[in-house]
Amino acid sequence: MKFNLPVFSLAALTCCIQSCNEPPAAQVKDTIVSGAPPFAFTAVDDNIRHDTLLIQTTFDLGDSSFVMVASHREEKFEGVRLYRYRANPDSSAELIAASSPAFDSWTMLPTFFPVDTAHPGQTAWVLANFGERESWGQKLFRMSQDFVDMGFMDVALPERVEEDGQLALKRRSIGPSTRYEERNDTAYFRFACDSVYLYDDQAGHMDQLLPARAVHFTYHPGEGLALWLNGEKRLVRKPS
């Protein structure tokens, strides 16, 4: 999937930001919301040799397994994937699981939310950031011995920056600002920031800058991923 990001005029951007009570500084502030922050698995150097893969980054899950973001050296339409593997002494890899591809996204930089922080590598929710120079949103996976595609969150973190004396809106990965908790059989994903950029509100409206307190996502096994906007639940299209 690929998005054409809209261009904002200075006046329109200023109006949007003021309406969402954005702070005057360009830096994004964390807001306290319930839920756990991402788990900080250690990023490590490449620890395998692979003739066909171009590795972007690798994370040590602490249980002798690793997750890497990688693509084929020969350009293919499917693009990058997440790979979970164990590294063998001869620098080869024992593949455990591979995610669905990102296609025309340049990245799938993951943010991890373990179900059990005492054993963080066993089962975790993963938000994989899609995008090019800016974020298109987050692919949600459930990772254990495989990567299960749970749907796409059409949301990014807006950041106001000054470029060449003009105000510009950048859309960053919202993964680091996401907070996770699980109650009964429902996972909740909220955002510890002032505002969010919502690409699709699942009701026909696109490209909205909204207060973060008005937006969150849930996942329930019986109904899948859902967007909640001002208390109204809107189911997200399930992965095909």
C-alpha positions in Angstrom: 0.0 0.0 0.0 1.2 3.5 -0.7 -0.1 6.9 0.4 0.0 10.3 -1.2 0.6 12.6 1.7 -1.4 15.9 1.6 0.3 19.2 1.5 -0.8 21.8 4.1 -0.6 25.6 3.7 0.9 27.5 6.6 -2.5 29.0 7.6 -4.3 25.7 7.5 -1.6 23.9 9.4 -1.5 26.6 12.0 -5.2 26.3 12.4 -5.1 22.5 12.7 -2.4 22.6 15.3 -4.1 25.3 17.4 -7.3 23.4 17.3 -5.6 20.3 18.8 -3.8 22.4 21.4 -0.3 21.5 20.1 2.5 23.0 22.2 4.4 25.8 20.6 7.7 23.8 20.6 8.5 21.6 17.6 9.2 18.7 19.9 6.4 16.2 20.7 5.6 15.8 24.4 4.6 12.6 26.1 1.2 12.5 27.7 0.4 10.2 30.6 -2.0 7.4 29.6 -2.7 4.0 31.0 -0.7 1.1 29.6 2.9 -0.1 29.2 5.4 1.6 26.9 7.3 -0.4 24.3 9.7 -3.0 25.5 13.3 -2.1 24.7 14.8 -5.1 23.1 18.5 -4.5 22.4 19.5 -3.6 18.8 22.5 -5.6 17.8 24.9 -5.8 14.8 24.2 -8.3 12.0 25.0 -11.7 13.4 24.4 -13.9 10.3 25.7 -14.0 6.8 23.0 -14.2 4.1 23.8 -13.9 0.4 20.2 -12.9 -0.6 19.1 -10.6 2.2 19.9 -6.9 2.9 19.5 -6.4 6.6 18.2 -3.0 8.0 18.3 -3.7 11.7 18.3 -6.6 14.2 16.9 -7.0 17.7 17.9 -9.5 20.4 14.8 -11.0 22.0 16.8 -12.4 24.9 15.8 -16.0 24.4 18.5 -17.0 21.8 16.2 -15.7 19.0 16.4 -12.4 17.0 14.1 -10.3 14.9 15.5 -8.6 11.8 14.1 -6.2 9.3 15.4 -7.3 5.9 14.7 -7.3 2.2 16.0 -9.2 -0.8 19.2 -7.8 -2.3 17.6 -8.1 -5.7 14.7 -5.6 -5.7 11.3 -7.4 -5.5 7.8 -6.0 -5.3 7.2 -7.6 -1.9 9.9 -5.4 -0.2 10.9 -5.8 3.4 9.7 -8.4 6.0 10.3 -9.2 9.6 12.2 -12.4 10.2 12.5 -14.2 13.5 15.5 -16.6 13.6 18.2 -18.2 15.7 21.8 -17.6 14.8 23.9 -20.7 14.2 27.7 -20.9 15.1 28.6 -20.9 11.4 26.7 -17.5 11.0 23.8 -19.2 9.1 20.2 -18.7 10.3 17.6 -21.1 11.6 14.4 -19.4 10.5 11.5 -19.5 12.9 9.0 -17.2 11.2 8.7 -14.5 8.5 6.0 -11.8 8.4 3.9 -10.8 5.5 5.7 -8.3 3.2 5.6 -4.5 3.3 5.5 -4.3 -0.5 6.3 -0.6 -1.4 7.1 0.5 2.1 10.8 1.3 2.7 10.7 0.0 6.3 9.0 -2.2 8.9 10.8 -0.8 11.9 9.2 -2.8 14.8 8.0 -1.7 18.3 7.4 -4.5 20.7 4.8 -5.0 23.4 5.3 -8.3 25.2 2.2 -10.1 26.6 4.3 -11.2 29.6 7.3 -8.9 30.4 8.8 -11.7 32.5 9.2 -13.7 29.3 9.2 -10.9 26.7 10.4 -13.0 23.8 7.6 -15.6 24.0 4.6 -13.7 22.7 4.4 -10.1 21.8 2.4 -7.6 19.9 4.4 -5.9 17.3 3.7 -2.5 15.6 5.7 -2.4 12.3 6.1 1.1 11.0 5.3 1.5 7.3 6.5 4.4 5.2 9.1 6.1 3.2 10.4 9.5 4.4 7.3 9.8 6.7 5.2 7.2 8.4 2.1 5.8 6.7 0.9 4.0 9.8 1.5 0.7 11.7 1.0 -2.9 10.7 -0.1 -4.9 13.8 1.3 -8.4 14.3 1.0 -11.0 17.0 4.4 -12.6 17.3 5.2 -16.0 18.8 6.5 -18.8 16.7 5.0 -16.9 13.7 3.8 -13.5 12.7 0.0 -13.2 12.5 -1.2 -10.1 10.7 -3.9 -8.5 12.8 -4.6 -5.4 10.6 -3.4 -1.9 9.9 -3.5 1.2 12.1 -3.9 4.3 9.9 -2.3 6.6 12.4 1.0 8.6 12.7 2.6 11.0 15.1 2.4 14.6 13.9 5.4 16.8 14.4 5.6 20.5 13.6 9.0 21.5 12.2 10.4 24.6 10.5 12.0 24.1 7.2 13.6 27.0 5.3 11.6 29.5 7.4 8.3 27.8 6.7 6.1 25.6 9.0 5.8 22.0 7.9 3.9 19.0 9.3 5.8 15.7 9.5 4.3 12.3 10.2 6.5 10.2 12.4 6.2 6.6 13.6 3.7 6.5 16.5 5.1 3.2 17.8 7.3 4.7 20.5 4.4 6.8 21.8 2.0 3.8 21.9 0.9 2.3 25.3 -0.4 -1.2 25.6 -2.5 -3.0 28.1 -4.7 -6.1 28.1 -8.0 -6.5 30.0 -9.8 -9.8 29.9 -9.5 -10.8 26.2 -9.1 -7.4 24.7 -5.8 -5.6 23.9 -5.8 -1.8 24.1 -3.4 0.6 22.2 -3.4 4.2 23.3 -1.1 7.1 22.5 1.0 9.1 24.9 1.2 12.3 22.9 -0.9 15.4 22.4 -2.3 14.8 19.0 -2.4 12.1 16.3 -2.6 12.2 12.5 -5.4 9.8 11.4 -5.3 8.9 7.8 -8.6 7.1 7.7 -11.4 7.2 10.3 -13.1 4.2 8.8 -16.2 6.3 8.1 -15.1 8.1 4.9 -13.1 10.9 6.4 -9.3 11.2 5.6 -6.3 13.0 6.9 -7.4 14.4 10.2 -5.3 16.0 13.0 -7.0 15.0 16.2 -6.4 15.1 20.0 -4.7 11.8 21.0 -7.2 11.4 23.9 -10.0 11.0 21.3 -8.3 8.0 19.5 -7.3 4.5 20.5 -7.4 1.0 19.0 -8.5 -2.4 20.5 -8.1 -5.9 19.3 -10.6 -8.6 20.3 -10.3 -12.2 19.0 -14.0 -12.3 18.1 -14.1 -9.0 16.1 -10.5 -8.1 15.2 -9.0 -4.7 15.2 -11.2 -1.7 16.0 -10.6 2.1 15.9 -12.3 4.0 18.7 -13.0 7.7 17.9 -14.6 9.8 20.6 -16.0 6.7 22.1 -17.5 5.3 18.9 -16.2 1.9 17.8 -15.4 1.4 14.1 -14.1 -2.0 12.9 -11.0 -2.0 10.8 -10.9 -4.1 7.6 -9.4 -7.5 8.4 -6.3 -8.6 6.5 -7.0 -10.5 3.3 
